[in-house]
Amino acid sequence: LRGASPGPHMVLTALLLGYSGIGIADRNTVAGVVRAWAALKQLREDGLPAPDKVREGGSPGEYYWAENPEFAALPFTPAQMKAKAERFKLATGTRLVFADGTPDIVVYPANRAGWGRLCRLLSHGNLKDGVRKGECHLVLDDLLNDARDLLLTLMPGRRLDDLPALLARLDEAAPGAVWLAASMHRRGDDRRRLARLKAIAAATRTPLIATNDALYDSIAQRDLQDVLTCIREGTTIERAGRLLESNAERHLKLPQEM
């Protein structure tokens, strides 16, 4: 209930926008990225997007396959889409959300050993005493205990004061494999915030990486995003207030804008 677009739509929209690749990370799990890989495989084989599986009725197995009207008329032939999909690079990982107040960290395994460590880390968070089914309880030390073969992108929150110390700890655990994310949230303080992030990156010798921190593939999904937020928070559109995103900027942008 955090993002309004499934992985297959993110992959297809990225292809149509002319991306050479995209990184997709689910929250404290890797379950959601499977469909993204399946969608890319379908495009590489057929040059056409797979239909959506839509639930119908309340019994197991009651569903049907529906063509997504948003992608009904693609601007490229199947042969062109196949060629684009063959060149497309899909990176999948996990957005670690911590219980100790640490800002989110997007983790992409660099190899098979990294995948093993990431999966063990998630299992550790799921199996802790007192953790309810479906929840993952992680603290920063869980990641720092063994971050080999993991690529770490720190997603700063509204406060930036503690970032230098945190980046130093991350770099000690994963030397040369740490990035600091910079996003344009269009909240009115972008220029000042980017200047601070640039200064922090220079002082800590951490490379900046541009990200739109996308929650949905197109601007048309903003309304659905708001509805999902209300479901997650147990409120209504009229009462949600600042729980909702302040604008509709959290979609995939053209490469030139990024």
C-alpha positions, 0 to 999 in steps of 0.5 A: 500500500505504498506504491500505486503501480505494480512492477510490470507497469514500471518496467513498461513505462520506463521502456516507453520513456526511453530508459536504458534501465530501472531499479525497483525495490520492494519494502523489506521484501523481495516478493514484489520484484518477481512480476517485474522480471516476468514482465521484462521476460515477456517483452523480450520474447513477444514484444508485447506486455502481458495482460493483468491478472484480475481477481473475480469473485471470492473463491481461489482461482476466480480471476481473468486476464485483462488488457491494460487500456493504458498500454493498449496502443503502443507506439512501437512495433513488437519487433521494436519493443523486443529490441528495446527490452533486450537492451534494457537493464533491470536491477531489483532489490529491497528498500530497507525500512528500519525500526530505529529511526534510521532513514530508508536504505535501498539495497541492490545485491551485486552478485549471488552472494549479495542476494544470499546475505540480503535474503538472510537479513530479511529472514532475520527481521521476519523471525525476530521474537514478537514480530507479527506475521508479515512484518519485518523488524530491522535496525541499522546494526542488522545491516552493518553486521555483514554488508558485503556484496551489497550496494547501498543507497541512502534515502535521506528524510526531511532532516539531514543533520545526522547524515555525515555520521551515518554515511561514515558507518555505511562506508565502513561496512561497505567501502565504495558501495554507498550512494546518497540519493537526491530527489526533487520533491517540488516542495519549495525547498529543493534548491536549498536541500540539494545544496546541503546534500551536495555539501554532505556528499563532498565532505563524506566523499559519497557520490550523489545519485539522482532518483525520483523516488517514484511510487507510480509509473505515470501522473494518472496514478496520483489519485490511486496513490492517495486512495492506497495511502488512506487504506494504509492509514485507516482514514478518508481522503477528506481527513488524510491531510498531510498523510498524502503526498503534497503533489503528483511528482512521484512518477517516472520522468523523462530521462532529460528531466532526470 
